[in-house]
């Protein structure tokens, strides 16, 4: 997911912040097996996708934040 997300984020000027869910028991309990997970707006934000990148949904989310 990281490799597929990088060009979309770069094009939109968006930052990517990676969090290792295994280091955070609360997040591990919340997301379980749905990793990797992509959140817009950080941990408390909106889940955009998990397992694989939903490029269309990410593009739409990036447009809405401009």
N, C-alpha and C positions, 0 to 999 in steps of 0.2 A: 504494500500500500504506500509505503514511504516514497518509493521510486516513482510511482504513478502520480502521487500528489505533488511532488516537488515542482514540476513545471507549471501546474495550475496555480499554485501558491505564488511562485515567482512572477508569473504574468499579472497577477492581481496585487502584488506587493504585500501579500499576507505572510505573517510569521507562522511557523510551525513549531509548536512546543511539544516535545515528547516526554511522556511520563511512563515509567516502568510500573505497570499496575501490580506486578508481583511484590514490589517494595511497599505497597500500601494496602493493608488488609481490608480496609473499608471499600476501596475501589475493586479489589479482587472479588469481594463478596458481591458487589453491585454488578460487575460486568461478567464475572465467571468465565465461561468459555467463549464469550463474544469478543475476542481480541484477535487482531488489532481492532480498535474502535476509534472512529474519528468524531470528535466533538467540536462544535462551533462555539467559541466563547469559553473554552476551558472545561474543566471537570463538571462544573454545574450547568454547563450550557446544553445545547441541543445536539442530540446524536444524529449525525448525518449518515453514517454507514458503519458496518462492521464486517470483518473477514476480508472483503475486497472493496476497492474504491468504487463508489457510485459517482462517476465523473460528472454526469449531468446534474445531479443533486448538489455537488460541490460547486460547480459553476454557478448555479442558481443562488446558492447561499452567498457566494462571494460577490455577486452582482448586488444582492440586497444590502450588503454591508457597506457599499460605497456611498 
